[in-house]
Amino acid sequence: MGDAVKGQKICANQQGVGCIKCHAVQGNGGKIGPDLVGIATRYPKDELIRSVLEPSNRIASGYEVLTVVTTEGKVISGIMKQDSPAGVELLDDKGQPHKIAANDIEEKQKSSLSLMPNGLKDGLTLQDFADIVAYLESLKQAPEAKK
């Protein structure tokens, strides 16, 4: 059995797995991945486990990776935040925005890979992993929405 409180601490640890570096919980945390509040309402436990073990297996809508090659040969990958006739804005895996003007784009290609890295479980004990899953399962809704 996992311990959600311990799982929350693991997810909040910036030196470790640090889910909070990329994912927010109630708006607190990173903006690269989706906010995790409500994740357990949208996905059953087996999907939560699969998402951690195989991040590219199912990528949440709006979080697909776009790779852009500029006319200068620079390659930039990230989550597309804006796409307009003027150009694109990507958010890279460090959370840094990149605005690329349309006339500077040589090629754009969607990737089937997630920005969430593979191997997050490496270095975790089975208990740590169970604790993370328990924490994710506890994120059914925002506390103020609970009755």
Secondary structure as GFF3:
##gff-version 3
##sequence-region A 1 147
A	DSSP	alpha_helix	4	12	.	.	.	ID=ss1
A	DSSP	three_ten_helix	19	21	.	.	.	ID=ss2
A	DSSP	beta_strand	24	25	.	.	.	ID=ss3
A	DSSP	beta_strand	28	29	.	.	.	ID=ss4
A	DSSP	alpha_helix	39	42	.	.	.	ID=ss5
A	DSSP	alpha_helix	45	53	.	.	.	ID=ss6
A	DSSP	beta_strand	65	70	.	.	.	ID=ss7
A	DSSP	beta_strand	75	84	.	.	.	ID=ss8
A	DSSP	beta_strand	87	91	.	.	.	ID=ss9
A	DSSP	beta_strand	97	101	.	.	.	ID=ss10
A	DSSP	three_ten_helix	102	104	.	.	.	ID=ss11
A	DSSP	beta_strand	105	111	.	.	.	ID=ss12
A	DSSP	alpha_helix	126	138	.	.	.	ID=ss13
A	DSSP	three_ten_helix	143	145	.	.	.	ID=ss14
###
